[in-house]
Amino acid sequence: MSEKLRIAVLGAGRMGCGIAQVFCAADHRVFLYDIDSRSLERAPETIRGYCQLLEMDPSVSQNLRCKSDLEATIADADVVIEAVPERLELKREIFAYLDVSTSRRAILATNTSAIPIAEIAANLKTPDRVLGMHFWNPPHLVPLVEVVQASQTRPDVVERAMALLASAGMSPVHVRRDIPGFIGNRLQHALKREAIALVATGVCDALTLDRVVKEGFGARLAVLGPLEQSDLVGLDLTLAIHETLMPDLDCTREPHPYLRAKVADGKLGIKAGVGFRSWTTQEAAATQARLDQHLAQTARQRLREKQTNHQSRNPG
């Protein structure tokens, strides 16, 4: 897709700025909106910083326009991407406005990470152009985007969204059923349910659990998905393990009482200094830096490989 589109991003937080950077780098015109003037003021420098982290020309931020007027932001937009806090009523309010205030040809996308798209698009006049566009945090470093098709979303809207994301260097996947959490978060939180249960029942502490994941099966997840791994070792072995394991796995049908107790006690994680484990300020900063460095290194390598492949296909 070589056409230069007008893309509106609603929300100038970490997700919104990351999404804006992706499309600025793809040479689209990006209009970034937020009700918080301080967030808007920081956004251009934040996006330039993302570009520098990726060893990308920061001048792509010239494609960015920051707006405090929602009507001006979405005027003539080809695509509107909502990236506001994960509150259903807030999202419904925004989409009700977009429904009647944008061009009928515009794609309306929500970056929700778990809310079914049909719930956000309820009672709209044009739900056929609404879909999920779930970027992973941080969008400028993680390529996957889940494109979620609700029951009323037109197939051509999905196709246009997938093509746009692919042309911007992202890795879009089509989620064909509009279910809570889509694909990635259902897998991620199924793992978290068992992890919390293991700690709650005294099988291990949080440090041990995280070490088992990072130094065990987690080390291969980036290159070998769970079903690939099952095929690799054999479905007969997978079945044999399931016969023993499945009846004993945690199947709590609501948030685990151990998690509820942590939240009730104010043990909210790094921001509180304690969650499943205790955190010093230095440990928290080091953990965030380790994550950012790993993701940035992987993203830079991906961009270099893309450029090399492009040059090999177009040697002249």
C-alpha positions in Angstrom: 0.0 0.0 0.0 1.8 3.1 -1.3 -1.1 5.6 -0.9 -0.4 8.2 1.8 -3.3 8.0 4.2 -4.6 10.3 6.9 -4.6 8.4 10.1 -6.1 9.7 13.4 -4.9 8.2 16.7 -6.9 9.0 19.8 -4.8 8.9 22.9 -1.2 10.1 23.3 -0.1 7.7 26.0 2.5 5.0 25.5 0.3 3.0 23.2 -0.9 6.0 21.2 2.5 7.4 20.7 3.8 4.0 19.6 1.0 3.5 17.1 1.6 7.1 15.8 5.4 6.3 15.3 4.6 3.2 13.3 2.5 5.1 10.8 4.7 8.2 10.7 7.6 5.9 9.8 5.5 4.5 7.0 5.1 8.0 5.7 1.4 8.4 6.5 0.0 11.7 7.8 -0.8 11.1 11.5 -3.0 13.2 13.6 -2.7 12.5 17.3 -5.4 13.6 19.8 -5.5 13.8 23.6 -7.5 15.8 26.1 -4.3 16.1 28.2 -2.2 19.0 26.8 0.9 17.8 28.6 0.7 14.4 26.8 0.4 16.1 23.5 3.4 18.4 24.2 5.6 15.4 25.0 4.4 13.3 22.1 6.7 14.6 19.3 9.8 14.2 21.4 8.6 10.8 22.6 8.2 9.6 19.0 11.6 11.0 18.0 13.0 9.0 20.8 11.4 5.8 19.6 12.9 6.5 16.1 16.4 6.9 17.6 16.0 3.7 19.6 15.3 1.9 16.3 18.2 3.7 14.6 15.6 5.3 12.3 15.6 8.8 10.9 13.8 10.9 13.6 12.6 13.3 10.9 9.7 11.0 10.2 8.1 12.8 13.1 7.4 15.6 10.7 4.4 13.5 9.6 2.9 14.0 13.0 0.3 16.7 13.9 -0.8 16.9 17.5 -4.4 18.1 18.1 -6.5 19.0 21.1 -9.6 19.3 19.0 -11.3 15.9 18.3 -13.3 17.2 15.3 -10.2 18.5 13.6 -8.3 15.3 14.4 -10.8 13.0 12.6 -11.7 15.4 9.8 -11.2 13.5 6.5 -9.5 10.6 8.2 -9.1 7.4 6.3 -8.5 5.4 9.5 -9.2 6.3 13.1 -7.5 4.2 15.9 -8.8 4.6 19.4 -6.1 4.1 22.1 -7.8 5.4 25.2 -8.0 3.7 28.7 -9.7 0.3 28.8 -13.1 1.4 29.9 -16.1 0.2 28.0 -18.3 3.3 28.5 -15.5 5.6 27.4 -14.9 3.7 24.3 -18.6 3.5 23.5 -18.9 7.3 23.9 -16.0 7.8 21.5 -17.3 5.4 18.9 -20.8 6.9 19.0 -19.2 10.2 18.1 -17.0 8.7 15.4 -20.0 6.9 13.9 -21.7 10.1 12.9 -18.7 12.4 12.5 -16.4 10.5 10.1 -16.5 9.7 6.5 -18.5 6.5 5.7 -15.4 5.1 4.0 -13.2 5.5 7.1 -12.1 2.5 9.1 -12.9 2.8 12.8 -10.5 0.7 14.9 -10.2 0.1 18.7 -6.9 -0.9 20.3 -8.8 -2.7 23.2 -6.8 -5.7 24.5 -9.8 -7.7 25.8 -13.2 -6.1 25.3 -15.3 -7.7 22.5 -15.6 -5.4 19.5 -19.4 -5.9 19.3 -19.8 -4.5 22.8 -17.9 -1.3 21.8 -19.9 -1.0 18.5 -23.3 -1.7 20.1 -26.0 0.6 18.8 -23.9 2.2 16.1 -25.3 3.1 12.7 -22.3 1.8 10.9 -20.9 -1.2 12.9 -19.8 -2.8 9.6 -16.6 -0.6 9.5 -15.6 -1.1 13.1 -12.9 -3.7 14.0 -10.3 -4.4 16.6 -6.7 -3.4 15.9 -4.9 -4.7 19.0 -1.3 -3.5 19.0 0.9 -5.0 21.6 2.8 -2.9 24.1 5.0 -1.2 23.0 3.7 -0.9 19.4 7.0 0.5 18.0 8.9 -2.6 19.2 6.4 -5.4 19.0 5.2 -6.2 15.4 2.1 -8.3 16.0 -1.3 -6.7 15.6 -4.5 -8.7 16.1 -7.1 -7.6 13.6 -10.4 -8.6 15.2 -13.5 -9.1 13.0 -16.8 -8.6 14.8 -19.9 -10.3 13.5 -21.0 -7.2 11.5 -17.5 -6.1 10.3 -17.3 -6.2 6.5 -14.6 -8.5 5.0 -13.2 -5.6 2.9 -12.7 -3.5 6.0 -10.6 -6.4 7.5 -8.6 -6.7 4.2 -7.9 -3.0 4.1 -6.7 -3.0 7.7 -4.5 -6.0 7.2 -2.9 -4.5 4.1 -2.3 -1.1 5.8 -0.6 -2.8 8.8 1.5 -5.0 6.6 2.6 -2.1 4.5 3.7 -0.3 7.7 6.0 -3.2 8.6 3.7 -4.7 11.2 2.6 -8.4 11.4 -1.2 -8.5 11.3 -3.1 -11.6 12.1 -6.9 -12.1 11.4 -8.9 -13.0 14.5 -12.1 -14.4 12.9 -14.2 -14.6 16.1 -14.9 -11.7 18.4 -14.2 -13.2 21.8 -12.9 -11.6 25.0 -9.1 -11.3 25.0 -8.9 -12.4 21.3 -5.9 -14.8 20.9 -2.8 -13.5 22.6 -4.4 -12.3 25.9 -6.4 -15.5 26.3 -3.1 -17.5 26.0 -1.2 -15.0 28.2 -3.8 -15.0 31.0 -4.4 -18.8 30.9 -0.7 -19.0 31.8 -1.1 -16.3 34.5 -4.0 -18.2 36.0 -1.9 -21.3 36.5 1.1 -19.3 37.6 -0.9 -17.5 40.3 -2.4 -20.8 41.5 1.1 -22.4 41.8 2.3 -19.6 44.0 -0.9 -19.4 46.0 -0.8 -23.1 46.8 2.8 -23.0 47.9 4.3 -25.0 45.0 6.9 -22.2 44.5 7.5 -18.5 45.0 7.1 -15.9 42.4 10.9 -15.6 41.7 11.1 -19.4 41.0 8.1 -19.4 38.8 9.4 -16.6 36.6 12.7 -18.3 36.4 11.1 -21.5 35.2 9.3 -19.7 32.4 12.3 -17.5 31.3 14.9 -20.2 31.5 12.7 -23.1 30.5 10.0 -23.2 27.8 10.0 -19.4 27.5 13.4 -19.5 25.9 12.0 -21.2 22.8 8.6 -19.5 22.5 9.9 -16.7 20.3 10.9 -19.3 17.6 8.5 -22.2 18.3 4.8 -21.8 19.1 3.0 -24.2 21.4 1.3 -26.1 18.6 4.6 -26.3 16.6 6.2 -27.7 19.6 3.5 -30.3 20.0 3.9 -31.4 16.4 7.7 -31.5 16.9 7.6 -33.8 19.9 4.5 -35.7 18.7 0.8 -35.5 19.5 0.9 -38.9 21.2 3.4 -37.5 23.8 1.2 -34.4 24.2 -1.8 -36.5 24.7 -0.1 -38.7 27.3 1.0 -35.6 29.3 -2.5 -34.2 29.1 -4.0 -37.4 30.5 -2.0 -36.8 33.7 -1.9 -33.0 33.8 -5.3 -31.7 32.7 -7.3 -32.9 35.6 -4.9 -31.2 38.0 -4.6 -27.8 36.4 -6.2 -24.8 38.1 -9.7 -24.1 36.6 -10.8 -21.2 38.8 -13.7 -19.5 36.9 -13.0 -16.0 38.2 -10.0 -14.0 39.3 -8.0 -16.1 41.8 -8.7 -15.2 45.5 -4.9 -14.8 45.9 -4.9 -12.0 43.2 -7.9 -10.3 44.7 -6.3 -10.3 48.1 -3.1 -8.7 46.8 -5.1 -5.9 45.1 -7.2 -5.4 48.2 -4.1 -5.0 50.3 -2.6 -2.4 47.9 0.1 -4.8 46.7 -0.3 -3.7 43.1 3.2 -4.5 41.7 6.1 -2.3 40.8 4.2 1.0 41.2 3.5 0.0 44.9 6.9 -1.5 45.6 5.3 -4.9 46.1 3.1 -7.3 44.2 3.8 -11.0 43.8 7.3 -10.0 45.0 8.9 -6.9 46.5 10.6 -4.4 44.3 13.2 -1.7 45.0 13.3 1.4 42.7 16.5 0.1 41.3 15.2 -3.4 40.6 12.1 -1.9 38.9 14.2 0.4 36.6 16.6 -2.5 35.7 13.7 -4.8 34.8 12.1 -2.2 32.6 15.4 -1.4 31.0 16.1 -5.1 30.4 12.8 -5.5 28.6 13.2 -2.4 26.5 16.7 -3.3 25.5 15.7 -6.8 24.4 12.7 -5.6 22.4 14.7 -2.8 20.8 17.5 -5.1 19.8 15.0 -7.6 18.3 13.2 -4.8 16.5 16.4 -3.3 15.0 17.5 -6.7 13.8 14.0 -7.2 12.2 14.4 -3.8 10.4 17.9 -4.6 9.2 16.7 -8.0 7.8 13.8 -6.2 6.1 16.1 -3.7 4.4 18.5 -6.4 3.3 15.7 -8.4 1.8 14.4 -5.3 0.0 17.9 -4.5 -1.4 18.3 -8.1 -2.6 15.0 -8.0 -4.5 15.8 -4.5 -5.9 19.5 -4.5 -6.6 19.4 -1.5 -8.9 
